[in-house]
Amino acid sequence: MRALAPAVVFSALIGIGFVSISSAQPSQPDVLPREFECMAKSFAGGSKVVTSMTKCVSKCFDSLWDGESPESDCLPPYANRTAECTTSVATKVSYVVLNACTTGPGADCPECYTPSGCGTEQADAVPMLFGSLFDGLVPDLFCERDGALPAEQKCQLNAAKWVARHHLSVARCYRKCFVDARSGGDVNTCMPPAIAPGLLACLEAARAKAGASIDRYCDETRYPDAAPECSSPYPSGAEWASRVESISDPLIPVFYCGS
């Protein structure tokens, strides 16, 4: 299984100009409520990219296995209906981020968002970043393509769905931790590697649910021939959950930075 190391994620951030050089401490009063809302909506927008792109790509693979689409449509950089679908996702997320950080009523851009602050460039950078990170998962999630048996198809489609859901769950766990800490706790305990008990419990529960849900349809004792033969072996649910977190964790101090 190919993993994206934190250094790779950070390089991606540099490439789109979305890197904060400030201390990662989104506490009050340094980070005002509307600044924090911009941070939270930006990260949530990224999770929406992952969830929606998963649906776009999964639909394409369904079409591939029905003999209606070529494999190239379903893999980065995508083509035809899949490209249209992923572009639509990016446009919608950019609008949400722009509204939360720049154009909406009371919007307030965190000073630690560098180098260009907020605005169209920053709003467009969010789907670009999360889309590129999702693209890195697709070839491994859907490694058994032409000739995949029905059980292998189900395993891969279900794994993709729960990878996206786990990303969303991780985002929600971190946001809740920061919200609670900003009300009188220590926001540093929410920063990876986190030590806040509530956050650790939230992440553990999400990890267990995603892992079990992925393993359910890839278990050959339950569904013969379910595990794709394209990797040795196809990653377990726990491994997929860990990979999601290895991508998400380096992003937390970037989006939830000190202002």
MOZIRA-V216451 format. One record per run of one state. SS is the DSSP state (helix for helix, strand for strand, loop for the rest). FROM is the first residue (numbers start at 0). LEN is the number of residues. If there is no record, write none. Layout:
# MOZIRA-V216451
ss = {SS:SS}
from = {FROM:FROM}
len = {LEN:LEN}
This chain:
# MOZIRA-V216451
ss = {loop:helix:loop:helix:loop:helix:loop:helix:loop:helix:loop:helix:loop:helix:loop:helix:loop:helix:loop}
from = {0:5:15:32:65:70:74:79:103:119:141:149:181:186:190:196:218:236:255}
len = {5:10:17:33:5:4:5:24:16:22:8:32:5:4:6:22:18:19:4}
